[in-house]
Amino acid sequence: MICRAVMPSDTLARKAQRILTANDFSAEVIRSTTAKDGCGFSLRIVGDCTQAQQLLEREGIPVRSIRIERGGV
């Protein structure tokens, strides 16, 4: 599954990326293209999106929203 997690800041997006990759997720920081995404930084995550979000929450990393990307399998 591929999902996009909207992050509150670039700094937290990069910290979340390090945490996720250390826990066997594929995660890439990407620049958001819509104003509704807040700061403009998201993570593209490959793997179980619910587990990824729970891991970040346990580590104290807030996620503004998370959604499945079209075509994500």
C-alpha positions in Angstrom: 0.0 0.0 0.0 1.2 3.5 -0.7 0.0 6.5 1.3 0.8 10.1 1.9 1.2 11.5 5.4 0.9 15.2 5.7 3.4 16.5 8.2 3.4 19.7 10.3 6.9 20.7 9.2 9.9 19.8 7.1 11.9 19.0 10.2 9.3 16.5 11.5 8.9 15.0 8.1 12.6 14.3 8.0 12.6 12.9 11.5 9.6 10.7 10.7 11.4 9.5 7.6 14.4 8.4 9.7 12.1 6.6 12.1 10.2 4.8 9.4 13.2 3.7 7.4 14.8 2.4 10.6 11.7 0.2 11.0 11.7 -1.3 7.5 9.3 1.1 5.8 10.1 2.9 2.6 9.5 6.6 3.2 10.3 9.6 1.0 9.9 13.3 1.9 8.0 15.1 -0.8 6.9 18.7 -1.3 3.1 19.0 -1.3 1.5 20.8 -4.1 -1.8 21.9 -2.5 -2.4 24.7 0.0 -4.6 22.4 2.2 -1.5 20.4 3.1 -0.3 23.1 5.5 3.5 23.5 5.6 3.9 21.8 2.3 5.8 18.6 3.3 4.5 15.1 3.2 5.9 11.6 3.4 5.2 9.0 0.7 5.1 5.7 2.7 5.2 2.2 1.2 3.8 -0.4 3.6 1.1 -0.7 6.1 -0.1 2.9 6.5 -1.9 2.2 9.8 1.2 0.7 11.4 3.3 3.6 10.1 1.0 6.1 11.6 0.9 4.2 14.9 4.7 4.0 15.0 5.0 7.8 14.4 2.5 8.5 17.1 4.3 6.3 19.6 7.5 8.2 18.8 5.7 11.6 19.4 5.6 12.6 15.7 2.3 14.2 14.9 0.7 13.4 11.5 -1.9 16.0 10.2 -3.6 13.5 7.9 -2.9 10.3 6.1 -4.5 9.1 2.9 -4.1 6.3 0.4 -2.7 7.3 -2.9 -4.5 6.3 -6.1 -3.0 3.3 -7.7 -1.3 2.3 -4.4 -1.2 -1.5 -4.0 
